[in-house]
């Protein structure tokens, strides 16, 4: 079981790491794609600004700075050609004061509208000692993302008299938006896929754990079979001798003691036979027992007398019986007696181990064609975890015990055509409920 938990934790961690790794790779790809597109646009705008600077020429720029109309028309035509050929948002020329000398915008402002945002880049072109082209980071204006590039324009004396600016809509943001949406969906799908894989593994893990438990039980049964075969051989003969001696003693000295010895020897012999049946994997426990009519109240009274004989020095408090005096059922009397007596012994031992007074009870009630028999003890009770395992073979809450008692009891009750269930409250009480048919189908003789 511990190994199964370790496997479950290992696979859970592995799935989480795989999901995290896949999502990290996707988002790194997104960031790399965004930077790549930005660099490509920057290089294109820088090349366009440089080409525009070369196309305008010093003479045209000097005439433009003195507001020559012909120069303005010619410069505007060149700027418009640049804008159309490269699908730009706007191409313009500004002087040192950010005044617009020429622009492709029909309603251009007299002063560059984005001077406050891009002023430092324009100034760097004006006051640089080298012929440089500057590209701005992507910025947002309204609902539009823009990127600009600026290149120097020199006059006849070689001084920078103006700056050409090219602005482009960053249309690749639509691509990035679609890509980001796809990554969000992919991340969600990866989480869902991871959960599905986890559920499949959990299902398989439970199957494997059950198979391992069954294999362990099969191996244990095999070892137990060899052990019980030896022990039962040594017990059978002494038990028969004890029984025969008790019967002879009963003929000479009539009394309950001799009868108790015979009955207890028979019960012990039945228990040994039950262990043999379990170890040998026989299909039935009731093959040699006959169905008989039983007065349940008389059976319970007889069980109580024999039970008290097992604890002669112990005070036992019996709860008020709820067994109707006229309740008659057809069942396997010896097996039912063994089942109830074993449950009472378990309850008494639980009370004693918990240092509590021995308080026990037996009740019965008819439910249609079935009867419910309750065996009650006010011992330490059982936890929810113990309740799940209480009928499992080799599981016991006693300090000493084989762990087969309740397992065999359950098997016997099921072969009688019934069911057994357990209800318990910690530190309060435990009830074993035996649900039997009042007239079982079939007969064994």
Secondary structure, DSSP 8 states (H G I E B T S, - for coil): -HHHHHHHHHHHHHHHHHHHHHHHHHHHHHHHHHHHHHHHHHHHHHHHHHHHHHHH-HHHHHHHHTT-HHHHHHHHHHHHHHHHHHT-SEEEEE-TT-BEEEES-TT--SB-TTHHHHHHHHHHHHS-SS--EEE---EEETTEEEEEEEEEEE-TTS-EEEEEEEEEE-THHHHHHHHHHHHHHHHHHHHHHHHHHHHHHHHHHHHHHHHHHHHHHHHHHHHHHHHHHHHHHHHHHHHHHHHHHHHHHHHHS-SHHHHHHHHHHHHHHHHHHHHHHHHTT-S-S-TT---EEEEHHHHHHHHHHHHHHHTTTS-EEE---B--TT-EEEE-HHHHHHHHHHHHHHHHHHHHHTT--EEEEEEEEEETTEEEEEEEE-SS---HHHHHHTTSTT---SSS--S-HHHHHHHHHHHTT-EEEEEEETTTEEEEEEEEESB-SS---
